[in-house]
Amino acid sequence: MISHLRTMWLVFIHIFHKKVTIQYPEERAPLAARWRGRIVLTKDPDGAERCVGCYLCAAACPVDCIALQATEDEDGRRYPAFFRINFSRCIFCGYCEEACPTYAIQLIPDFEMGEYKRQDLVYEKEDLLIDSQGKYPGYNFYNVAGLDAGVKAKGKGSNEEEPVDIKSLLP
């Protein structure tokens, strides 16, 4: 009985509050700082793709909406031959962004993705790739990785020691 009276009292109080209306196309609703919206692929400072086709984003995706195929160029640098996200299945959880070791996948505050056909919600690599470094400017995976992919020699990266000849360690 008390809960019914309390509910009626709360309804009565809220009748006199001013209504908040946002005129959507002209005004935008304020988004939270950690809003997870549309997925994009970023580039490194050299202008090349950051994605190395490691399949970690596809493995981390709980709804299996990411598909990609990795390939290599003549320098040994890996990149995806195709990268496809089906946004009609995506739940914008952000697991793909957390799993990405190169910071290639990032979620931006874009939520206006309404389409009339489901096929239009399948984005290819050309639709996802943006001409920006995103949240991590100046980061280049091949500068810190222990690989020789035409960017630096093996053992010459930042925070990387020279390679050790393992035969010299034998007795």
TORKE-501353 format. One record per atom (N, C-alpha, C): atom name; residue in three letters; x, y, z. Coordinates in nm, 2 decimals. Example, Ala and Ser with C-alpha at 12.3 -4.5 7.8 and 13.67 -1.06 7.14 Angstrom:
BEGIN
R|N|Ala|1.32|-0.57|0.78
R|CA|Ala|1.23|-0.45|0.78
R|C|Ala|1.32|-0.33|0.78
R|N|Ser|1.28|-0.22|0.71
R|CA|Ser|1.37|-0.11|0.71
R|C|Ser|1.29|0.00|0.79
This chain:
BEGIN
R|N|Met|0.08|-0.12|0.00
R|CA|Met|0.00|0.00|0.00
R|C|Met|0.09|0.13|0.00
R|N|Ile|0.19|0.12|0.08
R|CA|Ile|0.28|0.24|0.09
R|C|Ile|0.35|0.26|-0.04
R|N|Ser|0.39|0.15|-0.11
R|CA|Ser|0.46|0.16|-0.24
R|C|Ser|0.36|0.23|-0.35
R|N|His|0.23|0.20|-0.34
R|CA|His|0.14|0.26|-0.43
R|C|His|0.13|0.41|-0.41
R|N|Leu|0.12|0.45|-0.28
R|CA|Leu|0.11|0.59|-0.25
R|C|Leu|0.24|0.66|-0.29
R|N|Arg|0.35|0.60|-0.26
R|CA|Arg|0.48|0.66|-0.30
R|C|Arg|0.49|0.68|-0.45
R|N|Thr|0.44|0.58|-0.53
R|CA|Thr|0.44|0.59|-0.67
R|C|Thr|0.35|0.70|-0.72
R|N|Met|0.23|0.71|-0.67
R|CA|Met|0.14|0.82|-0.70
R|C|Met|0.20|0.96|-0.67
R|N|Trp|0.27|0.97|-0.56
R|CA|Trp|0.33|1.09|-0.52
R|C|Trp|0.44|1.13|-0.62
R|N|Leu|0.53|1.04|-0.66
R|CA|Leu|0.63|1.06|-0.75
R|C|Leu|0.58|1.11|-0.89
R|N|Val|0.47|1.04|-0.93
R|CA|Val|0.40|1.08|-1.06
R|C|Val|0.35|1.22|-1.05
R|N|Phe|0.29|1.26|-0.94
R|CA|Phe|0.23|1.39|-0.91
R|C|Phe|0.34|1.50|-0.92
R|N|Ile|0.46|1.47|-0.86
R|CA|Ile|0.57|1.56|-0.85
R|C|Ile|0.62|1.59|-1.00
R|N|His|0.63|1.48|-1.07
R|CA|His|0.69|1.49|-1.21
R|C|His|0.60|1.56|-1.31
R|N|Ile|0.47|1.57|-1.28
R|CA|Ile|0.38|1.64|-1.37
R|C|Ile|0.42|1.78|-1.38
R|N|Phe|0.47|1.84|-1.28
R|CA|Phe|0.50|1.99|-1.28
R|C|Phe|0.64|2.02|-1.33
R|N|His|0.72|1.92|-1.36
R|CA|His|0.86|1.95|-1.41
R|C|His|0.85|1.99|-1.56
R|N|Lys|0.95|2.07|-1.60
R|CA|Lys|0.95|2.11|-1.73
R|C|Lys|1.00|2.00|-1.82
R|N|Lys|0.94|1.98|-1.94
R|CA|Lys|0.98|1.87|-2.03
R|C|Lys|1.10|1.91|-2.10
R|N|Val|1.19|1.82|-2.12
R|CA|Val|1.31|1.84|-2.20
R|C|Val|1.30|1.78|-2.34
R|N|Thr|1.30|1.87|-2.44
R|CA|Thr|1.29|1.82|-2.58
R|C|Thr|1.41|1.87|-2.65
R|N|Ile|1.47|1.78|-2.73
R|CA|Ile|1.58|1.82|-2.81
R|C|Ile|1.53|1.81|-2.96
R|N|Gln|1.54|1.92|-3.03
R|CA|Gln|1.50|1.92|-3.17
R|C|Gln|1.62|1.86|-3.25
R|N|Tyr|1.60|1.73|-3.28
R|CA|Tyr|1.72|1.64|-3.32
R|C|Tyr|1.80|1.69|-3.44
R|N|Pro|1.75|1.71|-3.55
R|CA|Pro|1.85|1.75|-3.66
R|C|Pro|1.92|1.87|-3.63
R|N|Glu|1.86|1.97|-3.57
R|CA|Glu|1.93|2.10|-3.54
R|C|Glu|2.02|2.09|-3.42
R|N|Glu|1.97|2.02|-3.31
R|CA|Glu|2.04|2.01|-3.19
R|C|Glu|2.09|1.87|-3.17
R|N|Arg|2.20|1.85|-3.11
R|CA|Arg|2.26|1.71|-3.09
R|C|Arg|2.25|1.68|-2.94
R|N|Ala|2.22|1.56|-2.91
R|CA|Ala|2.22|1.52|-2.77
R|C|Ala|2.37|1.51|-2.72
R|N|Pro|2.39|1.55|-2.60
R|CA|Pro|2.53|1.53|-2.55
R|C|Pro|2.57|1.39|-2.53
R|N|Leu|2.68|1.35|-2.58
R|CA|Leu|2.73|1.21|-2.57
R|C|Leu|2.82|1.19|-2.46
R|N|Ala|2.83|1.08|-2.40
R|CA|Ala|2.92|1.05|-2.29
R|C|Ala|3.06|1.05|-2.35
R|N|Ala|3.16|1.07|-2.26
R|CA|Ala|3.30|1.07|-2.31
R|C|Ala|3.34|0.94|-2.36
R|N|Arg|3.29|0.83|-2.31
R|CA|Arg|3.33|0.69|-2.35
R|C|Arg|3.23|0.63|-2.45
R|N|Trp|3.16|0.71|-2.52
R|CA|Trp|3.06|0.66|-2.62
R|C|Trp|3.13|0.57|-2.72
R|N|Arg|3.07|0.46|-2.75
R|CA|Arg|3.12|0.36|-2.85
R|C|Arg|3.02|0.37|-2.97
R|N|Gly|3.07|0.42|-3.08
R|CA|Gly|2.98|0.43|-3.19
R|C|Gly|3.04|0.36|-3.31
R|N|Arg|3.04|0.41|-3.43
R|CA|Arg|3.09|0.35|-3.55
R|C|Arg|3.23|0.31|-3.54
R|N|Ile|3.27|0.20|-3.60
R|CA|Ile|3.40|0.14|-3.61
R|C|Ile|3.47|0.20|-3.73
R|N|Val|3.60|0.24|-3.71
R|CA|Val|3.68|0.29|-3.82
R|C|Val|3.82|0.23|-3.81
R|N|Leu|3.89|0.23|-3.93
R|CA|Leu|4.03|0.18|-3.94
R|C|Leu|4.11|0.30|-3.96
R|N|Thr|4.22|0.32|-3.87
R|CA|Thr|4.30|0.43|-3.88
R|C|Thr|4.43|0.40|-3.95
R|N|Lys|4.51|0.51|-3.98
R|CA|Lys|4.64|0.49|-4.04
R|C|Lys|4.75|0.53|-3.95
R|N|Asp|4.87|0.49|-3.98
R|CA|Asp|4.99|0.52|-3.90
R|C|Asp|5.05|0.66|-3.95
R|N|Pro|5.15|0.71|-3.88
R|CA|Pro|5.20|0.84|-3.92
R|C|Pro|5.26|0.84|-4.06
R|N|Asp|5.30|0.72|-4.12
R|CA|Asp|5.35|0.72|-4.25
R|C|Asp|5.24|0.72|-4.36
R|N|Gly|5.12|0.71|-4.32
R|CA|Gly|5.01|0.71|-4.41
R|C|Gly|4.96|0.57|-4.45
R|N|Ala|5.03|0.46|-4.40
R|CA|Ala|4.99|0.33|-4.43
R|C|Ala|4.88|0.28|-4.33
R|N|Glu|4.82|0.17|-4.37
R|CA|Glu|4.72|0.11|-4.28
R|C|Glu|4.79|0.06|-4.16
R|N|Arg|4.72|0.07|-4.04
R|CA|Arg|4.77|0.02|-3.92
R|C|Arg|4.74|-0.13|-3.90
R|N|Cys|4.63|-0.17|-3.96
R|CA|Cys|4.59|-0.31|-3.95
R|C|Cys|4.69|-0.41|-4.01
R|N|Val|4.73|-0.51|-3.93
R|CA|Val|4.82|-0.61|-3.98
R|C|Val|4.75|-0.74|-4.00
R|N|Gly|4.62|-0.75|-4.00
R|CA|Gly|4.55|-0.87|-4.03
R|C|Gly|4.58|-0.98|-3.94
R|N|Cys|4.58|-0.96|-3.81
R|CA|Cys|4.61|-1.06|-3.71
R|C|Cys|4.49|-1.14|-3.66
R|N|Tyr|4.37|-1.10|-3.70
R|CA|Tyr|4.25|-1.17|-3.67
R|C|Tyr|4.21|-1.17|-3.53
R|N|Leu|4.27|-1.09|-3.45
R|CA|Leu|4.23|-1.08|-3.30
R|C|Leu|4.10|-1.01|-3.29
R|N|Cys|4.07|-0.92|-3.37
R|CA|Cys|3.94|-0.85|-3.36
R|C|Cys|3.82|-0.94|-3.40
R|N|Ala|3.84|-1.03|-3.50
R|CA|Ala|3.74|-1.12|-3.54
R|C|Ala|3.72|-1.23|-3.43
R|N|Ala|3.83|-1.27|-3.37
R|CA|Ala|3.82|-1.37|-3.26
R|C|Ala|3.76|-1.31|-3.14
R|N|Ala|3.78|-1.18|-3.11
R|CA|Ala|3.72|-1.12|-2.99
R|C|Ala|3.57|-1.08|-3.01
R|N|Cys|3.52|-1.07|-3.13
R|CA|Cys|3.39|-1.03|-3.16
R|C|Cys|3.29|-1.14|-3.11
R|N|Pro|3.20|-1.10|-3.02
R|CA|Pro|3.10|-1.20|-2.97
R|C|Pro|2.99|-1.24|-3.07
R|N|Val|2.97|-1.15|-3.17
R|CA|Val|2.86|-1.18|-3.26
R|C|Val|2.91|-1.22|-3.40
R|N|Asp|3.04|-1.23|-3.42
R|CA|Asp|3.11|-1.27|-3.54
R|C|Asp|3.07|-1.18|-3.66
R|N|Cys|3.08|-1.05|-3.64
R|CA|Cys|3.04|-0.96|-3.75
R|C|Cys|3.16|-0.90|-3.83
R|N|Ile|3.28|-0.95|-3.79
R|CA|Ile|3.40|-0.90|-3.86
R|C|Ile|3.46|-1.01|-3.94
R|N|Ala|3.49|-0.98|-4.06
R|CA|Ala|3.56|-1.08|-4.15
R|C|Ala|3.68|-1.01|-4.22
R|N|Leu|3.79|-1.08|-4.23
R|CA|Leu|3.91|-1.02|-4.29
R|C|Leu|3.99|-1.13|-4.35
R|N|Gln|4.08|-1.09|-4.44
R|CA|Gln|4.18|-1.19|-4.50
R|C|Gln|4.31|-1.11|-4.51
R|N|Ala|4.42|-1.17|-4.44
R|CA|Ala|4.55|-1.11|-4.44
R|C|Ala|4.63|-1.14|-4.56
R|N|Thr|4.72|-1.05|-4.60
R|CA|Thr|4.81|-1.08|-4.70
R|C|Thr|4.94|-0.99|-4.67
R|N|Glu|5.05|-1.01|-4.75
R|CA|Glu|5.17|-0.94|-4.73
R|C|Glu|5.21|-0.87|-4.86
R|N|Asp|5.28|-0.76|-4.84
R|CA|Asp|5.34|-0.69|-4.96
R|C|Asp|5.49|-0.74|-4.97
R|N|Glu|5.56|-0.68|-5.07
R|CA|Glu|5.69|-0.72|-5.10
R|C|Glu|5.79|-0.69|-4.98
R|N|Asp|5.76|-0.60|-4.89
R|CA|Asp|5.85|-0.57|-4.78
R|C|Asp|5.83|-0.66|-4.66
R|N|Gly|5.73|-0.74|-4.67
R|CA|Gly|5.69|-0.83|-4.56
R|C|Gly|5.59|-0.77|-4.46
R|N|Arg|5.54|-0.65|-4.50
R|CA|Arg|5.44|-0.59|-4.42
R|C|Arg|5.30|-0.65|-4.44
R|N|Arg|5.24|-0.69|-4.33
R|CA|Arg|5.10|-0.75|-4.35
R|C|Arg|4.99|-0.64|-4.35
R|N|Tyr|4.89|-0.67|-4.42
R|CA|Tyr|4.77|-0.59|-4.42
R|C|Tyr|4.65|-0.67|-4.47
R|N|Pro|4.53|-0.63|-4.44
R|CA|Pro|4.42|-0.71|-4.48
R|C|Pro|4.38|-0.68|-4.63
R|N|Ala|4.37|-0.79|-4.70
R|CA|Ala|4.33|-0.78|-4.84
R|C|Ala|4.18|-0.73|-4.85
R|N|Phe|4.10|-0.78|-4.76
R|CA|Phe|3.97|-0.73|-4.74
R|C|Phe|3.93|-0.72|-4.59
R|N|Phe|3.86|-0.63|-4.55
R|CA|Phe|3.81|-0.61|-4.41
R|C|Phe|3.67|-0.57|-4.42
R|N|Arg|3.58|-0.65|-4.36
R|CA|Arg|3.44|-0.63|-4.37
R|C|Arg|3.37|-0.64|-4.23
R|N|Ile|3.29|-0.54|-4.20
R|CA|Ile|3.21|-0.54|-4.08
R|C|Ile|3.06|-0.53|-4.12
R|N|Asn|2.98|-0.62|-4.06
R|CA|Asn|2.84|-0.62|-4.08
R|C|Asn|2.78|-0.55|-3.96
R|N|Phe|2.74|-0.42|-3.98
R|CA|Phe|2.69|-0.34|-3.87
R|C|Phe|2.55|-0.37|-3.84
R|N|Ser|2.48|-0.45|-3.92
R|CA|Ser|2.35|-0.50|-3.87
R|C|Ser|2.36|-0.60|-3.76
R|N|Arg|2.47|-0.66|-3.75
R|CA|Arg|2.49|-0.76|-3.64
R|C|Arg|2.57|-0.70|-3.52
R|N|Cys|2.65|-0.60|-3.55
R|CA|Cys|2.74|-0.54|-3.45
R|C|Cys|2.66|-0.49|-3.33
R|N|Ile|2.72|-0.52|-3.21
R|CA|Ile|2.65|-0.47|-3.09
R|C|Ile|2.73|-0.35|-3.02
R|N|Phe|2.84|-0.31|-3.09
R|CA|Phe|2.92|-0.19|-3.05
R|C|Phe|2.97|-0.21|-2.91
R|N|Cys|3.02|-0.33|-2.88
R|CA|Cys|3.07|-0.36|-2.75
R|C|Cys|3.21|-0.31|-2.72
R|N|Gly|3.29|-0.29|-2.83
R|CA|Gly|3.43|-0.24|-2.82
R|C|Gly|3.53|-0.34|-2.79
R|N|Tyr|3.50|-0.47|-2.80
R|CA|Tyr|3.60|-0.58|-2.78
R|C|Tyr|3.70|-0.58|-2.89
R|N|Cys|3.66|-0.55|-3.01
R|CA|Cys|3.75|-0.54|-3.12
R|C|Cys|3.86|-0.43|-3.10
R|N|Glu|3.82|-0.32|-3.05
R|CA|Glu|3.91|-0.21|-3.02
R|C|Glu|4.01|-0.25|-2.92
R|N|Glu|3.96|-0.32|-2.81
R|CA|Glu|4.05|-0.36|-2.70
R|C|Glu|4.15|-0.47|-2.75
R|N|Ala|4.11|-0.56|-2.84
R|CA|Ala|4.19|-0.67|-2.88
R|C|Ala|4.30|-0.62|-2.98
R|N|Cys|4.28|-0.51|-3.05
R|CA|Cys|4.37|-0.47|-3.16
R|C|Cys|4.50|-0.43|-3.10
R|N|Pro|4.61|-0.50|-3.14
R|CA|Pro|4.75|-0.46|-3.09
R|C|Pro|4.81|-0.34|-3.15
R|N|Thr|4.76|-0.30|-3.27
R|CA|Thr|4.81|-0.19|-3.34
R|C|Thr|4.73|-0.06|-3.33
R|N|Tyr|4.63|-0.06|-3.26
R|CA|Tyr|4.53|0.05|-3.24
R|C|Tyr|4.47|0.09|-3.38
R|N|Ala|4.45|-0.01|-3.47
R|CA|Ala|4.40|0.02|-3.60
R|C|Ala|4.25|0.04|-3.59
R|N|Ile|4.18|-0.04|-3.51
R|CA|Ile|4.03|-0.03|-3.49
R|C|Ile|4.00|0.07|-3.38
R|N|Gln|3.92|0.16|-3.41
R|CA|Gln|3.88|0.26|-3.31
R|C|Gln|3.73|0.29|-3.33
R|N|Leu|3.66|0.31|-3.22
R|CA|Leu|3.52|0.35|-3.22
R|C|Leu|3.51|0.50|-3.20
R|N|Ile|3.43|0.56|-3.29
R|CA|Ile|3.42|0.70|-3.29
R|C|Ile|3.27|0.74|-3.25
R|N|Pro|3.25|0.86|-3.21
R|CA|Pro|3.11|0.90|-3.16
R|C|Pro|3.02|0.93|-3.28
R|N|Asp|2.99|0.83|-3.36
R|CA|Asp|2.90|0.85|-3.48
R|C|Asp|2.79|0.75|-3.46
R|N|Phe|2.67|0.79|-3.45
R|CA|Phe|2.56|0.70|-3.43
R|C|Phe|2.45|0.71|-3.54
R|N|Glu|2.47|0.79|-3.64
R|CA|Glu|2.37|0.81|-3.74
R|C|Glu|2.40|0.71|-3.86
R|N|Met|2.36|0.59|-3.84
R|CA|Met|2.39|0.48|-3.94
R|C|Met|2.27|0.42|-3.99
R|N|Gly|2.16|0.48|-3.99
R|CA|Gly|2.03|0.42|-4.03
R|C|Gly|2.03|0.40|-4.18
R|N|Glu|1.98|0.28|-4.22
R|CA|Glu|1.97|0.25|-4.36
R|C|Glu|1.84|0.18|-4.39
R|N|Tyr|1.79|0.18|-4.51
R|CA|Tyr|1.67|0.11|-4.54
R|C|Tyr|1.69|-0.03|-4.59
R|N|Lys|1.81|-0.06|-4.63
R|CA|Lys|1.84|-0.20|-4.68
R|C|Lys|1.95|-0.26|-4.59
R|N|Arg|1.94|-0.38|-4.55
R|CA|Arg|2.04|-0.44|-4.46
R|C|Arg|2.17|-0.46|-4.53
R|N|Gln|2.17|-0.47|-4.66
R|CA|Gln|2.30|-0.49|-4.74
R|C|Gln|2.39|-0.36|-4.73
R|N|Asp|2.32|-0.24|-4.71
R|CA|Asp|2.40|-0.12|-4.70
R|C|Asp|2.47|-0.11|-4.56
R|N|Leu|2.44|-0.19|-4.47
R|CA|Leu|2.51|-0.19|-4.34
R|C|Leu|2.63|-0.28|-4.34
R|N|Val|2.67|-0.34|-4.45
R|CA|Val|2.79|-0.41|-4.46
R|C|Val|2.90|-0.32|-4.51
R|N|Tyr|3.00|-0.28|-4.43
R|CA|Tyr|3.10|-0.18|-4.47
R|C|Tyr|3.22|-0.26|-4.51
R|N|Glu|3.28|-0.22|-4.62
R|CA|Glu|3.41|-0.27|-4.66
R|C|Glu|3.52|-0.19|-4.61
R|N|Lys|3.65|-0.23|-4.64
R|CA|Lys|3.77|-0.16|-4.59
R|C|Lys|3.77|-0.02|-4.64
R|N|Glu|3.73|0.01|-4.76
R|CA|Glu|3.73|0.14|-4.82
R|C|Glu|3.63|0.23|-4.74
R|N|Asp|3.52|0.18|-4.69
R|CA|Asp|3.43|0.26|-4.61
R|C|Asp|3.48|0.28|-4.47
R|N|Leu|3.56|0.19|-4.42
R|CA|Leu|3.60|0.20|-4.28
R|C|Leu|3.73|0.28|-4.26
R|N|Leu|3.82|0.28|-4.36
R|CA|Leu|3.95|0.34|-4.36
R|C|Leu|3.93|0.50|-4.36
R|N|Ile|3.99|0.56|-4.26
R|CA|Ile|3.98|0.71|-4.25
R|C|Ile|4.13|0.76|-4.26
R|N|Asp|4.14|0.89|-4.30
R|CA|Asp|4.27|0.95|-4.32
R|C|Asp|4.31|1.02|-4.20
R|N|Ser|4.32|0.94|-4.09
R|CA|Ser|4.36|1.00|-3.96
R|C|Ser|4.43|0.90|-3.87
R|N|Gln|4.50|0.95|-3.77
R|CA|Gln|4.57|0.86|-3.68
R|C|Gln|4.48|0.82|-3.56
R|N|Gly|4.37|0.89|-3.55
R|CA|Gly|4.28|0.86|-3.44
R|C|Gly|4.32|0.90|-3.31
R|N|Lys|4.29|0.82|-3.21
R|CA|Lys|4.32|0.85|-3.07
R|C|Lys|4.47|0.84|-3.03
R|N|Tyr|4.55|0.77|-3.11
R|CA|Tyr|4.69|0.75|-3.08
R|C|Tyr|4.78|0.81|-3.19
R|N|Pro|4.79|0.94|-3.20
R|CA|Pro|4.88|1.00|-3.30
R|C|Pro|5.03|0.96|-3.27
R|N|Gly|5.10|0.94|-3.38
R|CA|Gly|5.24|0.91|-3.37
R|C|Gly|5.28|0.77|-3.34
R|N|Tyr|5.18|0.68|-3.32
R|CA|Tyr|5.21|0.54|-3.30
R|C|Tyr|5.22|0.46|-3.43
R|N|Asn|5.33|0.39|-3.44
R|CA|Asn|5.36|0.31|-3.56
R|C|Asn|5.40|0.17|-3.50
R|N|Phe|5.32|0.07|-3.53
R|CA|Phe|5.34|-0.06|-3.48
R|C|Phe|5.47|-0.12|-3.52
R|N|Tyr|5.51|-0.10|-3.65
R|CA|Tyr|5.63|-0.15|-3.70
R|C|Tyr|5.76|-0.09|-3.64
R|N|Asn|5.75|0.03|-3.58
R|CA|Asn|5.86|0.09|-3.51
R|C|Asn|5.89|0.02|-3.38
R|N|Val|5.79|-0.03|-3.31
R|CA|Val|5.80|-0.09|-3.18
R|C|Val|5.80|-0.25|-3.19
R|N|Ala|5.76|-0.30|-3.30
R|CA|Ala|5.76|-0.45|-3.31
R|C|Ala|5.90|-0.50|-3.35
R|N|Gly|5.93|-0.62|-3.31
R|CA|Gly|6.06|-0.68|-3.34
R|C|Gly|6.06|-0.74|-3.48
R|N|Leu|6.01|-0.67|-3.58
R|CA|Leu|6.01|-0.72|-3.72
R|C|Leu|6.09|-0.63|-3.81
R|N|Asp|6.13|-0.69|-3.92
R|CA|Asp|6.20|-0.61|-4.02
R|C|Asp|6.10|-0.61|-4.14
R|N|Ala|6.02|-0.50|-4.15
R|CA|Ala|5.92|-0.49|-4.25
R|C|Ala|5.94|-0.36|-4.34
R|N|Gly|6.06|-0.32|-4.36
R|CA|Gly|6.09|-0.21|-4.44
R|C|Gly|6.09|-0.08|-4.37
R|N|Val|6.05|-0.07|-4.24
R|CA|Val|6.04|0.05|-4.16
R|C|Val|6.17|0.07|-4.09
R|N|Lys|6.22|-0.04|-4.03
R|CA|Lys|6.34|-0.03|-3.95
R|C|Lys|6.41|-0.17|-3.96
R|N|Ala|6.53|-0.18|-3.92
R|CA|Ala|6.60|-0.30|-3.92
R|C|Ala|6.57|-0.38|-3.79
R|N|Lys|6.59|-0.51|-3.79
R|CA|Lys|6.56|-0.59|-3.67
R|C|Lys|6.65|-0.55|-3.56
R|N|Gly|6.60|-0.52|-3.44
R|CA|Gly|6.68|-0.48|-3.33
R|C|Gly|6.70|-0.33|-3.32
R|N|Lys|6.64|-0.25|-3.41
R|CA|Lys|6.67|-0.11|-3.41
R|C|Lys|6.54|-0.03|-3.37
R|N|Gly|6.44|-0.09|-3.32
R|CA|Gly|6.32|-0.03|-3.27
R|C|Gly|6.34|0.04|-3.14
R|N|Ser|6.24|0.12|-3.10
R|CA|Ser|6.25|0.19|-2.97
R|C|Ser|6.22|0.08|-2.87
R|N|Asn|6.29|0.08|-2.76
R|CA|Asn|6.28|-0.01|-2.65
R|C|Asn|6.31|-0.16|-2.69
R|N|Glu|6.40|-0.17|-2.79
R|CA|Glu|6.43|-0.31|-2.84
R|C|Glu|6.58|-0.33|-2.84
R|N|Glu|6.63|-0.44|-2.79
R|CA|Glu|6.77|-0.47|-2.78
R|C|Glu|6.81|-0.54|-2.91
R|N|Glu|6.94|-0.54|-2.93
R|CA|Glu|7.00|-0.60|-3.04
R|C|Glu|6.97|-0.75|-3.04
R|N|Pro|6.95|-0.82|-3.15
R|CA|Pro|6.93|-0.96|-3.15
R|C|Pro|7.05|-1.04|-3.10
R|N|Val|7.03|-1.15|-3.02
R|CA|Val|7.13|-1.22|-2.96
R|C|Val|7.16|-1.35|-3.05
R|N|Asp|7.29|-1.37|-3.08
R|CA|Asp|7.32|-1.49|-3.15
R|C|Asp|7.32|-1.61|-3.05
R|N|Ile|7.22|-1.70|-3.07
R|CA|Ile|7.20|-1.80|-2.97
R|C|Ile|7.31|-1.91|-2.97
R|N|Lys|7.39|-1.92|-3.08
R|CA|Lys|7.50|-2.01|-3.09
R|C|Lys|7.61|-1.96|-3.00
R|N|Ser|7.62|-1.83|-2.97
R|CA|Ser|7.73|-1.78|-2.88
R|C|Ser|7.70|-1.81|-2.74
R|N|Leu|7.58|-1.85|-2.71
R|CA|Leu|7.54|-1.88|-2.57
R|C|Leu|7.57|-2.03|-2.54
R|N|Leu|7.59|-2.11|-2.64
R|CA|Leu|7.62|-2.25|-2.61
R|C|Leu|7.75|-2.27|-2.55
R|N|Pro|7.77|-2.37|-2.46
R|CA|Pro|7.90|-2.40|-2.40
R|C|Pro|8.00|-2.46|-2.50
